[in-house]
Amino acid sequence: MKKIIILAAAISGSVIFAQEKKSDTVKTKSIEGITLTKQVFKKQSDRFVYDVAASPVAKGNTTFDLLKQTPLLSSTDDKTLKIAGKNNALIYINGRKTNMDAESLAQFLKNTPAENIQKIEVITVPGSEFQVESSDGIINIVLKKKMSDGTNGNIRMSNTQNKYNASQASFSVNYRKDKLGISGNLNGGENISPQTYILRNGTDRMKNESVGDIDDPNKNIGGYLNIDYQLNDNNNLALSWNSWANRSYNSTIDLFNTLIQPNDKGIIETSYTRTKNREDARNYNNSVNLNYELKLDSLGSKLNVNAAYLIYKRFQFSKNNTMLPGITNWEDFSRTRKTIVQDIPQIINNFSGTVDYIQKLKNDFTFSAGGNFNKTKTDNDTKNLTYDYTYKANGELDKIETTPELNHFIYDENIYGLYLTFEKKFSDKFSGKVGARYEITNSLGTADSPTNPVEAQRHQTIKRNYNNFLPYLSFNYAINDKNNISYSFSSRMRRPSFWELNPVRNYITEYNYTQNNPFVKASSTYNQELTYMYKNSYFLILNHSYFKDQITQVPLQGYTKTADGKVSEQSVLRYIRTNFGDKQEMSAMVGIQKTFFKQYLTLNFNAGIQHNINNGSLAEDPTTGETFVDKDGKALVYTNNVKSTSLVITSNNTLRLDKKKTWFLGVNYFFIDKQQIELGMLKNLMSLDLSIKKNWNDWTFALNLNDVLRTNILEIEDDQSNGNYNYIRNDQYRRSMTVSLTYNFGNQKVKKVRDIEGASDAIKSRTK
């Protein structure tokens, strides 16, 4: 139900700060005892650095768990990671973005042991050399440095219990011999993702409620293979391959629907239906990257060239059934009123290339220049069949009417980018960086809808061509050895994800569905950040982001009215992807990352205030041109001009329980106050997580209890001035218990030969 319940992702994706545990699609926890004498958390130029090399925090953990325990990082949906004050966090490994969609990346990080991680770099405002979108930040995972040749690896197995049971396993190995380095990983697992929904919507004259469960079984397998060869002292060649496959068969939705509305005579009537949906889906994600690096001098100057190919395939077949009560027993819902059969495949092919030139001069001056090219083609050949059943007065089936809808949507996109950056260290105290990107985007969407000539004409050719100049500026000033201040500004584009452009509907119920939009255009984002740090342990971060033509999901409900004045017989609720006005996000956060009591207690505490200013309105479905009216024909407009201020607190604490540093207790908590998002007012969330871990030689045993108080349940409420209201309650069963066992073998000083950056990095985040 990845696309059917994309609503859940929209909800959780709107939460900026929360620190939780349950993680899924991508889609987040305690900092364990640290025994380092060097600085553990510090600010460097354009990034924060969290050094975990000598800490047992990594041992026995997954990479995803380790990231959730990193200062400034959090997750509310246990799928996607967020940086404080940012929408999303892109994952890089040794300077190279991971080539996976969001769902695959989340599973990959959860199945990858964290033992080989040297440090985690959090880049809150990326420079011009990075291909990122919107207000996205970057999490760069740096692996441990190699000290000698040899082989090492680890095996990890875990089992999780929430509503259902889930199991995961992974095997990683690294090999280094002279000039050759090989690393690989194989991981997989099985799980059933459960959700319970309460959906209410309506007007002052009509009420609709849907209550029920969603179960999404998943089988995953994936991994990577990296081969790196040092041709000579100055030349390196590398080949990287990433693969991921997911199979989700027999995903089900079972909702009980209650509709209360007046009939033609004004008499209030209550009717009941049942929605029983079934979906089979599978997706495949494969990418290969060829890298060449030429070292130009001893100062670090180099030329880096990448060529990559990426293919993403998703096949989704679903059957949506609306059931009526039986004639003699209304509780059996044995009669079918409507069946919607959907076949929604998506194939994405991408060819990418990047060139980066870095020239370091002796006077602490660095000049960087480069370019990138991305050519992407998406093919969406959607087929819908709708069966309407009518019955005689005695309840017998009268006839079945079939309505086919075909839509073959092809989207081609070419992106050309150039960047320049100048970085200068003026003194031991002051350094600065200035740069800019220039991006050219040419795109063309074509649709062939032979069964719907009106939509075929509307969607037939959609062009989006735009050029963007994107400046960047940052400086860092070390006032003295205890005080540091830095400032950054950047401007970015946010292009729509490929699935957002495919003009299809994904049905939750007969009259409640999400709808994608081929007319979505790129939005612009402007980010500013001011940071103050004291003793590399205490920090204050002020952040401001302005989103122009932001891309989001907007609920439109009412009776639809076409251009010729035809009004529908039934009210509907559509969650539509579109550009929805402008938005501002402002935040102020104070935090501490420090150890106490001779390193028996490690504290990572953040507290902040976030202020959201929303300014958007929508009255028309941009995909069909339909407007929304009430029963009397009065126009209905969805507006969100609400401001909100929220308190956010996260506290991750680790207690070392013995002198030998083998027992650790984790106590983690987060609270996020209610805040206004695009869909309405998101009510407050909080979660308490506990963990205990035992290290014994090369073995690690761990027990994690997540959302102990069962308080991490999403609720959104929206009341419009026109009388429309919308309420969503989504329980994803984040209370869970996980038991894991990890074994490390071989020479633990092995690492990859070098860092590699990929060419197709900027595309993967748009394929989920």
VEXVOFI-209431 format. One record per residue (C-alpha): x, y, z; residue in one letter. Coordinates in steps of 0.2 Angstrom, whole numbers, plus 5000, padded with zeros to 4 digits. Example, Ala and Ser with C-alpha at 12.3 -4.5 7.8 and 13.67 -1.06 7.14 Angstrom:
BEGIN
506249785039A/506849955036S/
# end
This chain:
BEGIN
500050005000M/501550124997K/500550244986K/498850204993I/499350265010I/500550405004I/499450515015L/500350445030A/502050495023A/501350665019A/500850685038I/502450625045S/503550715032G/502850875038S/503550855056V/505250945057I/505950915074F/505250755082A/506450615089Q/505550445088E/505750265086K/504850145075K/505650175058S/505050105041D/505250175019T/506450295024V/505850365031K/507750415071T/509050365096K/510150365111S/511950415113I/512850285122E/514350295133G/515850395126I/517550375132T/518450495121L/519650625127T/519550715111K/518150825105Q/516650715102V/515450845094F/516151005086K/515851135072K/516951135057Q/516751265043S/515051215035D/514651065045R/514450985063F/515550835066V/515050695078Y/516550575081D/516050405087V/517550305082A/518150255100A/516350245107S/515350085110P/513850185104V/514150105087A/514449925092K/512949815090G/511949955083N/511249975065T/511750125055T/509950195057F/509950185076D/511650265076L/511050415066L/509550435077K/510650455091Q/511750595083T/511450775089P/510350875078L/509550725069L/507850645072S/506450545065S/504550545068T/504050405056D/505550285058D/505850295040K/506550465036T/507850565045L/507750745048K/509050885053I/508351015065A/507551145056G/507651055039K/506350955029N/507450805025N/509150735027A/510050655012L/511250515016I/513050515010Y/514350385013I/516150445012N/515550595002G/514450494990R/512550494991K/511750334992T/510850284976N/509250214984M/507450274985D/506750325002A/505950155006E/507450055001S/508650175010L/507750155026A/507849965026Q/509649965020F/510150075035L/509149975047K/510049815041N/511849885040T/512949875056P/513750035062A/515349965068E/516450035054N/515850215056I/517250335061Q/516150495062K/514550575056I/514550745048E/512950845048V/512950985034I/511451085038T/511651215024V/512551125009P/513751224998G/513551244979S/514551094975E/513150984982F/511650934971Q/510250944984V/508451004983E/507451124994S/508051145012S/508750975012D/510250945023G/511650815021I/512150675033I/513850615028N/514450445036I/516350435036V/516950255038L/518450215049K/520250235042K/521150085036K/522750035045M/523249875037S/522749745024D/521549605028G/519749555029T/518449605042N/516549605043G/515049575053N/513449475055I/511849545062R/510149465066M/508649545074S/506849515078N/505549645081T/503849625088Q/502449755088N/500749705081K/501649575070Y/503349495071N/504749555059A/506449485056S/508049555048Q/509749495044A/511349565036S/513149515032F/514449635028S/516249605022V/517749715018N/519349665010Y/520949755007R/522549694999K/523849824992D/523049924979K/521349834979L/519949864990G/518249764990I/516749795001S/515049715000G/513449695010N/511949575008L/510449605019N/508549565019G/507049535030G/505249515032E/503949615040N/502049665040I/501849855042S/500149885051P/499150045052Q/497450085060T/496550235053Y/495050345058I/494650465044L/493250595046R/492750725034N/491150825029G/490250985031T/488851055042D/487650955032R/488550795028M/489750675038K/490850535032N/491850425043E/493050275039S/493750165052V/494850015050G/496549935047D/497949925034I/499149775033D/500649785022D/501749625021P/503549655014N/504949545009K/506649635006N/508349594999I/509749704994G/511549754995G/513049834987Y/514749794980L/516149914979N/517749884970I/519150014971D/520849994963Y/522350114964Q/523150124947L/524650214954N/524950354967D/523950474958N/522550384949N/521150284956N/519750184948L/518150124956A/516550024951L/515050034963S/513449934962W/511849954973N/510349844972S/508749824981W/507149734979A/505449734988N/503949624986R/502349674994S/500949554990Y/499249544998N/499249715006S/497549745012T/496349895017I/494849855027D/493750005032L/492050025039F/491250175031N/489750275038T/488950415028L/487650535036I/486850655024Q/485050725019P/484150645004N/483250734991D/481850775003K/482950845016G/482750695027I/484350635036I/484950465031E/486350355037T/487150225025S/488550095028Y/489750025016T/491349925018R/493049955009T/494049805005K/495549834995N/496949714990R/498649764982E/500149664975D/501649774972A/503549744969R/504949864965N/506749844960Y/508149974961N/509849954953N/511250074950S/513050064944V/514350204945N/516050214937L/517250334946N/518950404941Y/520050514952E/521650604948L/522650674962K/523550834955L/524650884969D/525150854987S/523950984994L/522450894990G/521950954972S/521050834962K/519950794947L/518450674950N/517350604936V/515850494937N/514650414925A/513150314932A/511650224926Y/510050194937L/508550094933I/507050094945Y/505449984942K/503849974952R/502349864947F/500749894957Q/499149804954F/497649834966S/495849794967K/494649924977N/492949854982N/491549944989T/490349824998M/488549845002L/487649765017P/486749605013G/484849595011I/484449485026T/486049525036N/486649695034W/488249655044E/488949525031D/489249655017F/489049525004S/488549634989R/489849734978T/489349904973R/490949964964K/492549884960T/494049984954I/495449884946V/497149974944Q/498749924935D/500050064939I/501850024933P/503250144934Q/504950124925I/506250264928I/507950264918N/509250384922N/510950424914F/512050544924S/513850614924G/514750734935T/516450814934V/517250904949D/518850994949Y/519651054966I/521251164966Q/522051194983K/523351334984L/524651364997K/523851515005N/522351415012D/521351454996F/520251324988T/519451344971F/518151214965S/517151204949A/516151064941G/514651014932G/513350884931N/512150814918F/510550704922N/509450634908K/507950544915T/506450454907K/504950394917T/503650284909D/501950264917N/500650154908D/499150164919T/497650054916K/496050074927N/494449974925L/492850024935T/491449904938Y/489749984944D/488449854951Y/486649894951T/485349784960Y/483449754958K/482149804972A/482349624979N/484149634981G/484649534966E/486049594954L/485349684939D/486849734929K/488649774928I/489349934919E/491149934915T/492150094912T/493950084906P/495250224909E/496950214900L/498350344903N/500050314896H/501150464904F/502950484899I/504050614907Y/505750664900D/506850774910E/508650844906N/509550944920I/511251034916Y/512151114931G/513751214933L/514451274950Y/515951374956L/516551394974T/517951494983F/518451445000E/519751545010K/520451525027K/520951705032F/521651665049S/521651525062D/519951615068K/519051665052F/518651565036S/517351595023G/516551515007K/515551584993V/514851494978G/513451474966A/512551354955R/511751384938Y/510451244933E/509551224917I/508051104918T/507051054902N/505650934904S/504150874894L/502750764899G/501550684886T/500050584890A/498950474879D/497250444887S/496150364873P/494750324884T/494550504892N/494750634878P/494450784889V/495950734900E/496950684885A/496850854878Q/497250934895R/498750824899H/499350794881Q/500950904882T/501650984898I/503251074896K/504251144911R/505851234906N/506751344918Y/508451414922N/509051454940N/510451544948F/510751484966L/512051574976P/512851514992Y/513751605006L/514551545023S/515751605036F/516451535052N/517251635066Y/518151555081A/518051695094I/519251595105N/519551415109D/517851405118K/516751515107N/516251485089N/514951575078I/514451535060S/513251595047Y/512551515031S/511451565017F/510851455002S/509551454989S/508851294981R/507551214970M/506351074974R/505850974959R/504350864961P/504650674963S/504250574948F/502850484956W/502050654960E/501950694942L/501050534936N/499250584935P/498450434944V/497250414958R/497650294973N/496050244981Y/495750235000I/493950224999T/492650244985E/492650434988Y/494250464997N/495850454987Y/497550534984T/497850614967Q/499550654958N/499750804947N/500750824931P/500651014932F/501651024948V/503151144945K/504751164954A/504751274970S/506051384977S/506851384994T/507951515003Y/508851455019N/509751555032Q/510651485048E/511551565062L/512551445074T/513451485091Y/514451345100M/515251355117Y/516551225121K/516051115107N/514651055119S/513351185120Y/512551265105F/511251385099L/510451375081I/509351505073L/508551455057N/507451525044H/506751445028S/505651525015Y/504751415003F/503951484987K/502651384977D/502951244989Q/502451064984I/501350984996T/499750884997Q/498050974999V/496350905004P/494950964993L/493150904997Q/491450934991G/490350904976Y/491450924960T/490851044946K/491551034928T/491851184917A/490151144908D/489251164925G/488950974928K/488950944947V/489350764954S/487950664964E/489150624978Q/490350724988S/492250674987V/493850704997L/495450714986R/497150734993Y/497950824978I/499850854975R/500051034970T/500951194972N/500151274987F/500651454991G/502151505001D/502751455018K/504051515031Q/504851405045E/505851485059M/506651395073S/507751425088A/508551275096M/509751265111V/510651095114G/512051005124I/513050855119Q/514150815134K/514750675146T/514650685165F/515150585180F/516750515173K/515850475157Q/514550365165Y/513250475158L/513150545141T/511850675138L/511150735121N/509850865124F/508950985112N/507551105116A/506851225103G/505351335097I/504751325079Q/503651455071H/502651405055N/501851535044I/500751455031N/499951555016N/499051455003G/497351424995S/496651304982L/494851294974A/495251194958E/495851014955D/497351064943P/497250894935T/495450894929T/494951074930G/493551034942E/493051154956T/492251104972F/490551164978V/489351124992D/487551054990K/486851224986D/488151254972G/489251374983K/491051374979A/492251294992L/494051344994V/495351265005Y/496351395014T/497851375026N/498351545032N/498651495050V/500251535060K/500851415074S/502251405087T/502851245094S/503951185108L/505051035104V/506150935116I/507250785113T/508350705126S/509450545122N/510350485138N/511550335140T/512050265156L/513650155157R/513250025170L/514949945174D/516749995174K/517249875160K/516049975148K/515049815143T/513349865150W/512350015144F/510650085147L/509750205135G/508350315140V/507750425126N/506250545125Y/505550665113F/504050785113F/503350895099I/501951015103D/500551045091K/500951135075Q/500051195059Q/500551095043I/499751095026E/498450965030L/497851055046G/498351055065M/499550915069L/499250875088K/500650845099N/501750685099L/502950615111M/503850445114S/504850365127L/506150235122D/507250115132L/508650005128S/509949895136I/511549835128K/512849705132K/514549695124N/515549535126W/517149515116N/516549515097D/514749495102W/513449625106T/511649585113F/510349725113A/508549745118L/507549895113N/505849955119L/505150085108N/503650205112D/503450125129V/501950235133L/501150215116R/500950405113T/501750425096N/500050425086I/499750545073L/498150655074E/497750795062I/496250915063E/495651045051D/494151155052D/493751275037Q/492751435038S/491651365025N/491051225036G/492151085029N/493150985042Y/494450845041N/495150735054Y/496450595053I/497050475066R/498450365061N/499150235072D/500650145065Q/501050035080Y/502650115084R/502650025101R/503849885098S/505149775106M/506749725096T/508049595101V/509649595091S/511349495090L/512849555081T/514549465078Y/516149555072N/517549455064F/519149485056G/520349635056N/519349775063Q/520549915056K/520049885038V/519050015028K/518750065010K/520250125000V/519550294997R/517950404996D/516950404980I/515550524975E/514250464963G/513450534947A/511650494949S/511550554967D/510250694964A/508950584956I/508650444968K/507750554981S/506450584968R/505950404964T/505150344980K/
# end
